[in-house]
């Protein structure tokens, strides 16, 4: 385990994986693709590393000693750490993805996975996390501040993970139009069909946070077509 990384222009990725073969393979592959890496096999050690170092992204296995990946993800978010996180897991159900993403992860990859797929996911997450934004979006009483990365429903601030924030922002930018699955996946992940389960999990979480606590739903599903964020006056009868 390395400590006190010096900052460079190369994106720096923390790899948290207790399988030594997988961890070292990820280190070798990502460094060959011009990423700088740090790595550990333990959740508590990973938490300590995030205090000492600034990372551009974390690749995080769930089943790790010390502190499991979901708990680590939750702990980082509770501390205000917004570093993008990609979860690695052998659990492949939609419910497992929902749990991982609801803890604050930005993406969820099921084992076994190809290194090429992981690289694409990393590039997509880094690209969207570094995109400068300066607008405020408003649909009904839903307000999204792109510069401060804050979301409000009336006077109530809503807490969304970074990827859910990006999905909601894209839907609000297109409002009141219906946006297809393919359009969202292409905008958020940069490629299609790979992240379909992840998208369903994120939409579920967005509905739970944005609509469920309030009387007036704003997110509309058009089965077979996609989703739209619409104020009451824009919604179908």
N, C-alpha and C positions, 0 to 999 in steps of 0.2 A: 504494500500500500504506500503510495506516494503522498507527500504533504506539501503545503505551501507552494502551490504552483505559481509560476510567474506568468502574467498575462501576455499573450501574443495576439497577432492578427488572426491566427488559426482558431476556429471554434473549439472549445474545450468541452469534452464529454466525460461525465462520471459514469462508469459502468459498475453496477452493483449486482453481482451474480456469484453464487456460492459454488457452482460447478466450475472447477478450475479450467477444464478443457474449453468450455464455452466462453468463459471470461477472457482467457488468453487469446482465443481465436478472434473474439470481437476486438480486442486491443490491437492485434496485428492487422486485421482487415481495415479498421477505421483509421489507423495511423497511416496505412498505405493509401488511403483516400484523402490525406491531408487534414485530418482532424487530430487534435491533441487529446490524449486520454489520461484519466486517472481511474483507478479501480480498487474495489474492495469486495470481500465476500461476506460482509456483516452489516446489518442495518444500523447498529449503533455507531460503528466506525464511519459509515456513510454520512450519518447525521453530523458527526464531528467534522468531517471533511467539508461539508457545506457551510459550516461556520467559519472555517479557515480560508476556504477558496471560493471564488466566483466561477460558476459553471454556466455554459450556454445551454446545456441539455443534460438530463439524467436518463440513462437506460437502466430500468429497475426490475429485477426479478421479484416475484411475490414471496416465494418460499425461501427465505434467507434467515440465518440465525441472528440473535441479538435483538432485532426488531424487524418484524416481517414487513414486506414491501408496502402493503396497504396502510399499515400503521405509520410507516415512515412517510409515505405520501401525505397522509392526514396531518402529521406533525409538522412537516415542512410548510404546508399551506396555513396552518394555524399560526405559524411564526411569521407569516407574511412573505415567505419565499415563493416567488412566482416563476422560478426556473422551469421551463417545459420538461415534462416527464413522459417517457414512453415505457409502459409496463410490458414485461415479458411474462407469459404464463402458459402453463399447459392446460388451464381451464378455459374451455371454448364456448360455454353457453352464453346467451344474451344476458342472463342475469349476472353472470360473473363479470361481463364487460360493463354492465351498468354500475356494479359495485365499484369496480376499478376507476371508472371515469367520474363517478360521483365523489370519490375521495380526492379528486383534483388532478388526475392524470389527463394528459392531452391526447394520448393515443394508446392503443392496446393491441399487442401482437401475440398471436397464439403460437406456442411451440409445437412442433418444430417449424422453423421459419428459414427463409433463404436470406443470406447476407445482402443480396441485391435488394430484396424487399425492405429490409431494415434500413438500408441506405436511403431509399426513396422516402420512407417515412421520416427519417431524420431530416432530410433536406426540406421536406414539406413543412415540418414543425418549425424548423429554424427560420424558414422563409416567412411564414405568417407571423412569427413572434417578433420579427425585426422590421415589419412593414410599418412605416410611420403613418399615423392617423391624426387628423385634426378636426373632425366633425362631431356634431351632436345630432343623433337620429331620434325622431319622435314619431310614434304611432299611438294615437289615443293618449292614454296617461302613462304609456311606456316610453321612457327616455333612456337612451344609451349614449354615453360620453366616450367617444373613441380615443380622445387624448388621455383621459384619466383612467380609462378602462373600468368605468363604473356604470351600473345599471340601476334604474329606479322605476318603480311602479307607483305613481303618485309620489308620496313622501317616503315610501318604504324602499330602502336600498336592498337590492337582490345580489346574492353571491353566486357567480357562475365561474366554472373553471375556464381557463383560457380558450380551449377549443369550442366549448359551448358559447362563449362570448362571441367568437368569430362567426359561428353559424347563425346566431341570433342577429348579429350585425348585418350579415349578408341578406337574410330574410327581410330585415327592416329596410335595407337599401332598395330592395326590389318591391317592397310593399306598394300597392295591394296585390301585385302579381303573384301567381302561383309559381313556385320554384321547384323544379324537378330534382329527384335524387341525384341524377347525373350532374346537374349544374352545381349542386352543393358539394358533391365529392370532388369535382374538378376544381372548384374554387378553394376548398379547404385543404384537400390532400394532394391535389395536383395530378391525380390519376383516378380512374374509375373502377368500380366494382370491387376493389380490394378491401375497402373499408365500410362495406355495406352494413355489417352488424354494428360497427362503431357508430355509424350515423344514427341508426335506430336508437341506440343507447343514449346518445346525446340528445336527440329529440325528446325522448322520454324524460330526461333530466330537466330540459328546458321547460317543458310543459309543467312538470312538478313544481318548479320554482316560480315561473312567470305567470301561470294561469291558476293552478290549483288553489292557492290561498285567497283568490279574488273572485268576486261574483261574475265579472264579465270576462270570458275567455277571449284571447286575442290571436291564438295560434289555431289556424284552421287546416284540417287535413282534407285534401281532395284525393280520394282513393284512386290509385292508378296514375295520378298526375304529379302529386307532390304536396308541398306545404306553403302556407302564406301567413304572414302576420298582418292582421287587418283590424282596424278600429271598427266599432259597432256599425257606424254608418256605411262602411265599405263591405260588410259581410253580407253573404247571401241570405235571403229570407228562408 
